[in-house]
């Protein structure tokens, strides 16, 4: 009777060890997936940060300047700024920039 009980306990222990190893394998695989997802989220965050209009414009200006072009970036462009830039496009870049900036300031009106 004692031998049968011991054999039963050994069988149960073997089953538990096998089940525990299988669970460990699943947890390890899931951790690998979690790590990969974290890397992908970090990459997406960097890409989103780098894809802002201001960052894209800064890269475009840097590229243009390496090619010898003179240019500048005005952020927050509104319609009065655009109209001023088009109207005064015959002036120098610095003068056109200043006219556009002034149009942005002067084009914001209180309407109540």
JOHUWO-V147508 format. One record per residue. N is the residue number from 1. RES is the residue in one small letter. PSI is psi in degrees with one decimal (999 if undefined). Layout:
{{N	RES	PSI} {N	RES	PSI}}
This chain:
{{1	x	-43.1} {2	x	-38.1} {3	x	-38.9} {4	x	-40.8} {5	x	-41.8} {6	x	-42.3} {7	x	-42.5} {8	x	-43.4} {9	x	-40.4} {10	x	-39.4} {11	x	-45.0} {12	x	-42.3} {13	x	-43.1} {14	x	-42.9} {15	x	-43.8} {16	x	-39.1} {17	x	-40.2} {18	x	-44.5} {19	x	-41.3} {20	x	-41.1} {21	x	-39.9} {22	x	-42.5} {23	x	-41.7} {24	x	-39.9} {25	x	-41.8} {26	x	-45.3} {27	x	-42.2} {28	x	-42.0} {29	x	-42.1} {30	x	-36.7} {31	x	-38.1} {32	x	-41.7} {33	x	-43.9} {34	x	-44.3} {35	x	-42.8} {36	x	-42.4} {37	x	-38.9} {38	x	-41.6} {39	x	-41.0} {40	x	-40.7} {41	x	-43.3} {42	x	-41.9} {43	x	-44.4} {44	x	-39.7} {45	x	-44.0} {46	x	-42.3} {47	x	-39.8} {48	x	-42.8} {49	x	-41.3} {50	x	-15.8} {51	x	10.2} {52	x	150.3} {53	x	-39.2} {54	x	-42.1} {55	x	-38.7} {56	x	-43.5} {57	x	-41.3} {58	x	-41.3} {59	x	-38.4} {60	x	-42.0} {61	x	-44.1} {62	x	-42.5} {63	x	-45.0} {64	x	-40.2} {65	x	-34.3} {66	x	-23.1} {67	x	6.2} {68	x	9.9} {69	x	142.9} {70	x	125.9} {71	x	167.5} {72	x	164.8} {73	x	131.7} {74	x	122.0} {75	x	154.9} {76	x	34.9} {77	x	133.1} {78	x	175.2} {79	x	-47.1} {80	x	-35.7} {81	x	-44.4} {82	x	-44.1} {83	x	-41.0} {84	x	-43.6} {85	x	-41.1} {86	x	-39.9} {87	x	-40.5} {88	x	25.5} {89	x	-15.6} {90	x	-12.8} {91	x	176.7} {92	x	164.1} {93	x	-44.4} {94	x	-42.5} {95	x	-41.7} {96	x	-42.1} {97	x	-46.9} {98	x	-40.3} {99	x	-42.0} {100	x	-44.6} {101	x	-41.7} {102	x	-38.2} {103	x	-35.7} {104	x	-43.0} {105	x	-48.7} {106	x	-18.7} {107	x	-5.9} {108	x	111.2} {109	x	146.8} {110	x	129.1} {111	x	11.6} {112	x	999}}
